[in-house]
Amino acid sequence: MATVHTQGFHEEHVTHASGTSVVEAAVGLAGVLLAILGLVNVAPAYMASIATLAIGAALAFQGAACQMRTGGNAISAEFTAGLAGIVLGILAILGIETAILLPVAVLVFSGGLLLSAGSSLHFGAAGATAGSGSHILCGVAGIVLGIIALVSSASLTLCLVALLTLGVAVAVGGNTWSHRFVRMWQR
């Protein structure tokens, strides 16, 4: 009886985690779209701030999904980075030190991606390595862009480029998307 309950519990978590992958991809793609709009000069400061909120939410969803798949009680780096990014995005929308908060949010997101890059490897999905690799590459790129944005006069443009990169990593780096991508190339 306990085994049946455990299997049902596992199936419920897998179903919910797959649904979350679609949500994190959609919210990550919204962040990408907002960053692109900012780069083409459509209210760039607001677009960067709202993209920060979107990418923060996507990371929080991704971290929560990872936590559900493992059944662990510890809070993941992605979830923490996502929540911190949401707070930083809200403060940036309010106009509080936007030139500092947006690069800091980029650094927080990048650090969260780097710290959680290996966590998808122990799920056994075929695309876990691809998702982990994109997290590492985009995390390193985000750190470089975030540091340059903190000391540069073109910080908003650099933040928008970093948010575009990080949004793609979050949207494509989820286990469901990377698994489908790897399966497509294995045929």
C-alpha positions as CSV (number, residue, x, y, z in Angstrom):
1,M,0.0,0.0,0.0
2,A,2.8,2.4,0.8
3,T,4.5,1.7,-2.5
4,V,1.3,2.5,-4.4
5,H,1.0,5.8,-2.5
6,T,4.6,6.6,-3.2
7,Q,4.2,6.0,-6.9
8,G,1.0,8.1,-7.0
9,F,2.9,10.8,-5.1
10,H,5.8,10.7,-7.5
11,E,3.5,10.8,-10.6
12,E,1.7,13.8,-9.1
13,H,5.0,15.7,-8.7
14,V,6.3,14.8,-12.1
15,T,3.0,16.0,-13.7
16,H,3.2,19.2,-11.7
17,A,6.9,19.7,-12.5
18,S,6.2,19.3,-16.2
19,G,3.5,21.9,-16.1
20,T,5.9,24.2,-14.3
21,S,8.4,23.7,-17.1
22,V,6.0,25.2,-19.5
23,V,5.3,28.1,-17.1
24,E,9.0,28.8,-16.6
25,A,9.6,28.7,-20.3
26,A,6.7,31.1,-21.1
27,V,7.7,33.5,-18.4
28,G,11.4,33.3,-19.5
29,L,10.3,34.0,-23.0
30,A,8.3,37.0,-21.8
31,G,11.5,38.3,-20.2
32,V,13.3,37.8,-23.6
33,L,10.6,39.7,-25.4
34,L,10.7,42.6,-22.9
35,A,14.5,42.8,-23.1
36,I,14.2,43.0,-26.9
37,L,11.6,45.8,-26.7
38,G,14.0,47.6,-24.3
39,L,16.9,47.2,-26.8
40,V,14.9,48.7,-29.6
41,N,14.3,51.7,-27.3
42,V,10.7,51.1,-26.2
43,A,10.9,52.5,-22.6
44,P,14.2,50.7,-21.9
45,A,14.3,51.3,-18.1
46,Y,10.8,50.0,-17.6
47,M,11.3,47.0,-20.0
48,A,14.5,46.1,-18.1
49,S,12.8,46.3,-14.8
50,I,9.8,44.2,-15.9
51,A,12.1,41.7,-17.7
52,T,13.9,41.4,-14.3
53,L,10.6,40.5,-12.7
54,A,9.7,38.0,-15.4
55,I,13.1,36.3,-15.3
56,G,13.0,36.3,-11.5
57,A,9.6,34.6,-11.6
58,A,10.8,32.0,-14.1
59,L,13.8,31.2,-11.9
60,A,11.6,30.9,-8.9
61,F,9.3,28.5,-10.8
62,Q,12.3,26.5,-12.0
63,G,13.7,26.3,-8.5
64,A,10.4,25.2,-7.1
65,A,10.0,22.6,-9.8
66,C,13.5,21.2,-9.0
67,Q,12.6,21.1,-5.3
68,M,9.4,19.2,-6.1
69,R,11.2,16.6,-8.3
70,T,13.7,15.9,-5.6
71,G,11.3,16.1,-2.7
72,G,13.9,18.0,-0.7
73,N,13.3,20.6,2.0
74,A,16.2,22.9,1.2
75,I,15.6,26.0,-0.8
76,S,17.5,25.9,-4.2
77,A,19.8,28.6,-5.5
78,E,17.5,29.2,-8.5
79,F,14.5,29.8,-6.2
80,T,16.4,32.2,-3.9
81,A,17.9,34.1,-6.9
82,G,14.4,34.3,-8.4
83,L,12.9,35.8,-5.3
84,A,15.8,38.3,-4.9
85,G,15.4,39.3,-8.5
86,I,11.7,39.9,-8.1
87,V,12.4,42.2,-5.2
88,L,15.1,44.0,-7.1
89,G,12.8,44.4,-10.1
90,I,10.1,45.9,-8.0
91,L,12.5,48.4,-6.5
92,A,13.8,49.2,-10.0
93,I,10.3,49.8,-11.3
94,L,9.8,52.3,-8.4
95,G,12.9,54.1,-9.7
96,I,15.1,53.4,-6.7
97,E,18.7,53.3,-7.9
98,T,17.8,51.5,-11.2
99,A,21.4,51.8,-12.5
100,I,22.7,49.8,-9.6
101,L,19.8,47.4,-8.9
102,L,19.5,46.0,-12.5
103,P,23.1,45.0,-12.8
104,V,22.9,43.5,-9.3
105,A,19.8,41.5,-10.4
106,V,21.8,40.3,-13.4
107,L,24.6,39.2,-11.1
108,V,22.1,37.4,-8.7
109,F,20.5,35.6,-11.6
110,S,23.8,34.6,-13.1
111,G,25.0,33.3,-9.7
112,G,21.8,31.3,-9.2
113,L,22.2,29.7,-12.7
114,L,25.8,28.8,-12.0
115,L,25.1,27.4,-8.6
116,S,22.2,25.3,-9.8
117,A,23.7,24.2,-13.1
118,G,24.7,20.7,-12.0
119,S,21.4,20.1,-10.1
120,S,19.6,18.9,-13.2
121,L,22.2,16.3,-14.0
122,H,20.9,13.7,-11.4
123,F,17.4,13.6,-12.9
124,G,18.6,11.4,-15.8
125,A,16.8,13.2,-18.5
126,A,18.5,13.1,-21.9
127,G,18.6,16.9,-22.1
128,A,19.9,17.5,-18.6
129,T,23.4,18.1,-19.8
130,A,22.3,20.5,-22.5
131,G,20.3,22.5,-20.0
132,S,23.1,22.5,-17.5
133,G,25.6,23.7,-20.2
134,S,23.3,26.6,-21.2
135,H,23.0,27.6,-17.6
136,I,26.8,27.7,-17.2
137,L,27.5,29.6,-20.4
138,C,24.7,32.2,-19.8
139,G,25.6,32.4,-16.1
140,V,29.2,33.3,-17.0
141,A,28.1,35.8,-19.7
142,G,25.7,37.4,-17.2
143,I,28.4,37.8,-14.6
144,V,30.7,39.5,-17.1
145,L,27.9,41.8,-18.4
146,G,26.7,42.5,-14.9
147,I,30.2,43.6,-13.7
148,I,30.8,45.7,-16.7
149,A,27.3,47.3,-16.3
150,L,28.1,48.3,-12.7
151,V,31.1,50.4,-13.9
152,S,29.9,51.4,-17.4
153,S,28.0,54.4,-18.6
154,A,26.0,52.1,-20.9
155,S,24.7,50.0,-18.0
156,L,21.1,49.8,-19.2
157,T,22.0,48.4,-22.6
158,L,24.4,45.9,-21.0
159,C,21.7,44.8,-18.5
160,L,19.1,44.4,-21.3
161,V,21.6,42.2,-23.3
162,A,22.3,40.2,-20.1
163,L,18.6,39.8,-19.3
164,L,18.0,38.6,-22.9
165,T,20.7,36.0,-22.5
166,L,19.5,34.9,-19.1
167,G,15.9,34.7,-20.3
168,V,16.9,32.4,-23.1
169,A,18.8,30.3,-20.6
170,V,15.8,30.0,-18.3
171,A,13.4,29.4,-21.1
172,V,15.5,26.8,-23.0
173,G,17.4,25.4,-20.0
174,G,14.4,23.7,-18.4
175,N,14.5,19.9,-18.4
176,T,11.4,19.6,-20.6
177,W,12.7,21.8,-23.4
178,S,16.3,20.6,-23.4
179,H,15.1,17.0,-23.4
180,R,12.9,17.6,-26.5
181,F,15.8,19.5,-28.2
182,V,18.3,16.6,-27.6
183,R,15.7,14.0,-28.7
184,M,15.1,16.0,-31.9
185,W,18.9,15.8,-32.8
186,Q,19.2,12.1,-31.8
187,R,16.8,11.0,-34.6
